[in-house]
Amino acid sequence: MTDVATHAATSPRFKDNAKSALADADLQNALKFVEVNFIARRREAAERLPEFDALRDSARDIKDHTLAHLDLYLEAYENRVVERGGHVHYAVTGEDARQIILDICRKLGARTVTKGKSMVAEEIGLNDFLAAQGITPIETDLGEYIIQLRHEMPSHIIAPAVHLTKAQIESDFRRVHAHLPAGRNLVEPTSLLTEARAVLREKFLAADVGITGANFLVAETGSSVIITNEGNGDLTQTLPKAHIVLASIEKLVPTLEDLSQLLRVLARSATGQDMSVYTTLSTGPRRPDDPDGPGEYHVVLLDNGRSSMLAGEFRDMLRCIRCGACMNHCPIYHAVGGHAYGWVYPGPMGAVLTPSLIGIDKAGHLPNASTFCGRCEEVCPVRIPLPRMMRSWREREFEQHLSPATVRSGLAFWGFFAKRPWLYGVATALAARLLALAGRTRGRFSWLPLASGWTRHRDFPAPQGGTFQAQWNRQRGRLARPVGQADGPNL
């Protein structure tokens, strides 16, 4: 993808980004919320619903079925939208999508645009593009509004400002909201919300066009669905002259019944709620007897590399319903946050999706930023095999000689022994004995040749006892041996 939106990507600098994140005291303090709150809430919500795992299986099957017949459902969805007075625009690239939206805005003489939270809009760099064309975009989700004040990207797909402390947010409000008296209380979340609401109400009323993303698109009815915990989405799509829905093609679901199944796992996985506060379905422009609503209704369907994914080994990634559960449970995300990943999509889902969209040459570090603990797959509401796909990206990186020469030579060295199990066993047993002898005084090493990546940050423990394989073979032999036969030597 050769899109202007990718020029700002810092994914190639992931290691440097991560080091900076680890040294950022405010960020480390803010990230505690993710690790503590999201995990507990999701677990409690799942435990309250006995059929939760069965619903996850159903959600996976619904998405798989839709992806297998995506062309048919896209056609059906377009027909329903047109029947209800709307317009569907297909955008192959991010540049196409931006131009389509610009043309709609110019036709209506738009000078300001209110926006609901949309990761696809971030993906195509829509805000900067509109601003460069003389159209002012205004984020109306509170988290998105905060990071717009800071000229940052979201650090989380459902909690864009989760990387910030209350003190940082208060400082930004006082910097930008110059009308605030010095004594105004902005410490409590409610006071911040009240201040943001007062400013945004004026923007809602003045906006010419409203742009939202879509959590789902329903082929049966031609509806777009947004799921929020704030009322900003409804105001964004009902008050302006036109409502533009910007969504990627994999957001399709066949029926309202399928939508209801997916809704039961989405909020529980994302925020630990049984349901989000607002689930809004929009179907076409305002009708003659409607009291409100937009005069025009446009849907911009973005491909931007999804068709290529659909035909390849990363197809399962297109099941993603953007709940954020994978990053909420990821120890790497807990340590460095979302901005370290360097583009729109952070965490495990970003480690698979980002290379698919901007290329493994730019995002090769991301699949390597994983402990492979498997928690991401364990909690995914649509059971995406994220670790398997991260391994696939690692393999492609290796095959294309994009990984460092030291990594490739190290793996080649290990592969030589791995192909010769008897030699591997002898070498590891000998190495374990030598390390045990060398480390018998302190019990650990502060430095080892060829292991500086480990010892630079922590001690390396001296081996104790035999290798795992030796202990395994000894235990297996003990279980198979007649009673009374003595153990052999411990290698």
ZIJOPE-V288648 format. One record per run of one state. SS is the DSSP state (a for helix, b for strand, c for the rest). FROM is the first residue (numbers start at 1). TO is the last residue. Records with the same first field share a line. If there is no record, write none. Layout:
# ZIJOPE-V288648
SS=FROM-TO + FROM-TO
This chain:
# ZIJOPE-V288648
c=1-3 + 7-10 + 23-24 + 48-51 + 69-69 + 84-86 + 92-93 + 108-111 + 116-118 + 124-125 + 133-135 + 140-141 + 150-165 + 177-188 + 207-208 + 213-215 + 219-222 + 229-231 + 239-241 + 254-255 + 271-277 + 283-295 + 303-305 + 311-314 + 320-324 + 329-330 + 337-338 + 342-346 + 359-359 + 364-365 + 369-374 + 380-385 + 400-404 + 419-420 + 439-443 + 446-451 + 456-459 + 462-467 + 481-491
a=4-6 + 11-22 + 25-47 + 52-68 + 70-83 + 94-107 + 119-123 + 126-132 + 142-149 + 166-176 + 189-206 + 232-238 + 249-251 + 256-270 + 306-310 + 315-319 + 325-328 + 331-336 + 339-341 + 347-358 + 360-363 + 366-368 + 375-379 + 386-399 + 405-418 + 421-438 + 452-455 + 468-480
b=87-91 + 112-115 + 136-139 + 209-212 + 216-218 + 223-228 + 242-248 + 252-253 + 278-282 + 296-302 + 444-445 + 460-461
